Amino acid sequence: MYLAKEHNPALAASLIGVATAFIAATTLFAKALGTDQFGPAMHPFQIVFGRFFFAFLSFSLAVAILRPELQRPHLGLHLARTIGGWAGLVLMFASVAYIPLADATAISFLNPVFGMIFAIPLLGEKVGKWRWLAAGIALVGAIILLRPTPDSFHPAALLALGAAVILGFELNIIKFLTRRESPFSILFVNNAIGVCIAGAAVIWVWQAPTLAQWGLMAAIGCAMAVAQTCFVNAMARADASFVAPFSYGTLIFAALYDILFYDVIPDAVTILGATIIIAGALLLAWREGRRQRPLIDEHPL
């Protein structure tokens, strides 16, 4: 039976920080593929297929080289998690083709709030006032970055919102899995199932990619493989409700990528929102560090 990882909130927070940088990169690449920057705009189904296909190749190569021990998977949980992840990515990648990268990321990354809410009935987690406060602070920062004006009600914004709900639910399925399977087993099985689902969907919309588009699809897959590795390892070392607010770091990186690749200079509103998000995450990290927790979860599912 798989023994759960040592409870380590500080390491979990650091891993999430790395993951957010790569997750934001995948949305940047998806935006380029969803527009005509490097060839005819791709359908979201094809972009998501590229993400799963190249991530699966990355993990398959790791299996061949490292030969890790793989646990017997809980196929029901894996299937539910992968379908949710696929649907969330389709909605997210569809939205970034029509609205600014930072806006789409801000909306979709309300998923930690939904993840925290779902963790109460699904995982039986007790979310105390400090976690609610930290999540609320981070949410305020996300709303500021979103700039809730009439212009924000673009139909594509609803796609990003749908992604947030689905990915928040997926967050808790991942936590279920980390209690019974190793992070690598979870990632390998997830991407194996994902490439099958994405492959079946892409048949109806496939178009021949340009060489640059192939490169971007590979970049999405590899970046997501790194992000998933960091994220699942973080989930194995801390409560879902603790990990969730740190995911808002993706908003910071999305704004940075806007500067580097789209010449979008952050204004005072962006800086304010980013500062508030960081403050919420730091509050949660400080409070968690003062709590006394058992080192090992002795009751894996």
N, C-alpha and C positions, 0 to 999 in steps of 0.2 A: 504494500500500500504506500502511496506517495505521502511523505512527511512534509507538512506545510513549512514554508520558509520562515526564518526568524523575523519577528516583528521589528521593523526598522523604519520608522517614519521619515528620518532624515535622508536615508538612502532612497526611499520611495519618492520623496519630493525631488531629489536630484535626477532620478531616472525620468520622471515626468517632464522635468525641464528640458532634457535632451530630446525626449519624444516630441514635445511641442514644436521644436525647431524643424524637425523633419516632417511633421504633419502639415505645418504651414507651407513647407516646400511642395508637398504633393498638390495642394490647392493652387499654388502658383503655376506648376506644370499643367494642371488640369485646365486652368484658365487659358493658357497658351494653346492647348489642344482644342478647346471648345470654341475658339475664335479662328480667324483665318491667318494667323501670324506665320505659321509654318506649313500651310497647305489648307485644303478645304476643311472647314470646321467639322470636328468629330462629334458623333452622337455620344451622350454620356454612357450608354451601354458599352461602347467600344473603349472609352477611356477607363472605365472600371475593369473591363476585361484585361487591359494592359497592366493595371495595378495588380490584380490577382495572379496573372500569368507569370510576370517577372518576379513577384514576391515568392511564388511557389518555386520557381527555379532557384532562387537564392537559398531557400530553406532546404530544398532537395540537395543542393551542393553541400550545404552544411552537414546534412545527414550522412552523405557519402564520405565526407572527410572526417568528421568528429565521431560518427557512429554512436550517438547518444542513446540512452535507454528510453524507449517510448512506452508510456502506459496504455492500457486498453482504454480507448476513448468512450465517453458517454455520448453516443451519437445523437441522441435527442437534443441535449444541450448544445452540442456543437452545431447541429443543423439550425436550431433557433438563432444562435449567435451569428452564424454566417449569413443567414437570410437577412437578419436585421442589419448587419454590417454592410452587406451588398446594397440593400435598399437605401440606407443612410448615405452611402457614398454616391449613389446615382443621383439622389436629390441634391446633395452638396455640390457635386461637380456640374450639375445642370445649372445651379444658381449662379456659380461664379462666372459663367459665360455672359451673364446679363447685368449683374450688379457689381460694384467695386469689391475687390478681394477682401478688404478689411471689413466691409459691411456684412458680406456673406459669412465670413468667419465669425464675426461677433454674434450673429443670429444663431448659427449652427452650434456654437460653443456655449449656448445656454444649456447644452446637454448635461453638464455637471449638476445643474440645479435639478433637472429631471432625474438624473442618476441618484442624487441624494434622496429625493422624495420616494423613488421606487425602492431604494434600499431599506426603507422602513418596513413595508409589508413583505418584500421578497426575501431579504436577508435577515430581518429581525434586528437590524442595527438600531441602537439608541442614539439619535442625533441630538446632542445637547445644545444649550443656548449659544455656546461659543462657536460651534460649527455652523449653526444657523446664521449667526452674526457674520462670520467670515464669508460664508456663501452669499449672504445678502450684500455685503460690501462689494464683493467681486461682481455680483449681478448689476449693481448700480454702475460700476465702471463699464460693464459691457453695454448697458443701455446708453450711457453717455457716448461711447464710441459709435453706437448705432445711429445716433442723431435722429430721434423719433420725430420727424417732420412729415408732412404729406408726401414728400418725395420718397420717403422710405417705404411706402406701401406699394412697391413694385411687386407684381405677381410672383416674380422669382424669389422675393423675400420669404414667401410662404413655403417655397421648396426648402429653403435653408431651415426654417422653423420646423418643418416636418422631419428633417434630418436630425435636429436636436432632440426631438422626442424619441425617435427610434434609437439613436445612439446612446441616449440616457438609459434606455431599457437594456441595451446590449452591455453597458458598463456592468450591470449587476449579474448578467449571465457569466461574464468573464470572471467575476469574483467567485461565483459558484464553482467554476472550473478550476480556479487556482487552488481550491481547497482539496482537490482530489487528483489533479494531474500536474506534471511539471510544466513550467512556462514553455519550454521548447515543444513538448507534445501538443500543447494547445495551439501554438502558432502553426505547426506543420499540418495538423488536421484541419484547422480553420482555412488555411490557404489551399489545401487539396480540395476541400468541398467548394470553396469559393471559386476556384478556376472552373469547376464543372458548372456551377450555376451561371457564372458570367459567360462561359462559353456557349451555353444553350441560349442565352438571351441575345448575344451579339450576332448570331447567325443572321438575324433579320435586318440588321442595320450595317453590316460590315462594309467598309470601303478600304481600298488599298492605301495604307499610310505612306507618306513620304519618308525618306531616310531620317529627316529631323524628327518627324513624329514618332518613328520607331524609337529613336533615342530618348524622347521625352516620356514615352510609355515605360521604357526600361528604367528611367530615372524615378518615375512615380513608384514603380514596384519595389525598387531597391530602397528608396527613402521610406516607404511604408514598412518594409521588412525591419529596418532599424527602429522605426518608431514603435512598431508592435512589440519588438523584443524588449525595449525599455519599458513600455507601458504595462505589459503583462507581468514583468518582473516587479514593477512597482505595486501592482494590484496584489501580488502575492505577499507583500511585506507591510501592508497597511490597510485599514478599512476603506471601503469604497467611498464613504462619505468624507474621509480625510483626503483621499487622492483627488477626488473630483474637482475641487476649486483650483488646483494647480494647473489643470488643463487650460485655464484661461490664458496661460502664457502663450498659447498659440496666437492670440490676438496681437501680442507684442511683436512676434516674429512676422505675422502677416503685414503689419504696418511697416516693419523694416524692409520687407521684400517689396512693398509698394514703392518705397523710396528708391531702392536700388534698381528696380526693373521697370517701373512705370512713372518715375519722376514725381511721385505723389509725396509732397513734403508734409509731415504731420503738423497740424495747427495746434493751438492751445487746447482745443477740445480733445484731440487725440492724446496729447500728453497727459491731460487731467485724467481721462479714462484709464490709460495705462497705469498711471501712478496709483489710482484707487484699486485696480485689480491686483497689483503687486502688494499693496498694503493688506488686502484681504488674505492673500496667500501667506504672507509673513505672520499675520496674527494667528492663523490656524497652525502654522509650524511652531510658533512660540508656545501656544497653549498645549499642543500635543506633546511637546517636549517635556512639559511639567507633569504629565500624567504618568502613572505607574502602570505599565502593561506587562502581561506575561510574555516571555520571550518566544515561546513556541505555542502554536495553535494545536492543542492536543486532541481536537475533535474534527479532523478532516472528514468531508462527506464521503 
